[in-house]
């Protein structure tokens, strides 16, 4: 059974993501996940990092972000999903991406999402 652990921007995400389970974060990505990264201090920006656990083992991660400067062609706000990685299991992928989508929709009212 999967259980969730949500990491807020002020909880040292870089260290937790780097040390848990078998996931290793490249230095450039680790810098972007750090609470000190300039993105997190810009007005209108927000984010949540999600980790999926199976027991005590980390089996996936994803981030949901709002960047106030990014708009769709018609000017509508767009949510972003990134830093996604998981074990080869469609259930884990679905649960992570659903959590990111739900946060963007429920916390920010966003109806469009871009992902990489």
N, C-alpha and C positions, 0 to 999 in steps of 0.2 A: 504494500500500500504506500502511495506517495504521501508525503507531508510537505508543507510549505514553510519556508523561512523567508521573510521579507526583510531586506536590508535598506534602511533609510540612508539619506545622504550624509548624515552625521555619525555613522556607525563604523567608519573605517573599512569601507567596502573593498578597497584595494587589498588589504591584508587578508580579509576573510576569503575573498575569491582566489587569492593566490595560494592559500594554505590548505583549503578544504579539498577532500576527495581526490581525484587524479587530474583535476583541471589546472593547467598552467596558463597564466595570462602573460602575453608578451608585454614588454616594458612600455611600449607606446599605449597599449590598451589599458594597462594598469594605471598609467598616468591619467588617462581619461576617466577612469572609474573612481579616482581619488576625490574625496569631498573637497579638496582644495582646487580642483580644476576650475578654470574661469567660467565655464558654461553654467555651473551650478549657482553662481552668484549674480547672474544677469536677471533683471526684472522680467517676470513672465515665464521664465523657464522652470521646469520641474522634472522630476524623474523618480523611478522606483526600480530597484534591482531585485530580481527574483532568482532564488535557487530552488531546485527540485531535489528532494531527498528520497531515497529508498532506504528505509532504516536510517542508519547514520551516514550512509554514502551519498555524496553529491552526484546526481546523475544528469544535471543540466542547469543552464542559467540563461537568463534573458534580461534585457533592460527595456523599459518603456520610458519615453522621453517626450517632453513638450518643449519645443524651441519656438519662442514667440516670434522670431524672425522668419519662420518657414510657413508659407501659405501655398495652397493649391492654385491652379490657374485662375480660378474664379474668386480667389481671395479668402477662401475658407481655411480655418486653422487645420493643421494636419498633425496627427500623432506619429511618433517614430518608434520603431521596435528594432533593436540591434543587440550586439554583443551576445548573440544567440549561439549556443552550443549545447548538444546533449548526446547521450548514448544513442545507439541506433535502435530507437524504440518510438514508434509513432504515437503511443499514448503519452510518453513523457513530452514529446514535442508539442502535442496538442494542448496538454495541460499548461505548459509554460506560455505558449503563444496566447491561449485563452486568458490567462491571468494578466498578461501585458495588455491585451485588448480591453478586458473588463476594467482595468485601472484607468486607461485612457478615456473610456466611455463614461464610467461612473464618477470619476473624480474631476474630469475636465469637460465632459459633455462632447467629446470629439467623435465624429462619425467617419473620419477618413484616417487611414494609417498607411504609412510607407514603411517598408522594411528592407533589410539587406541580408 
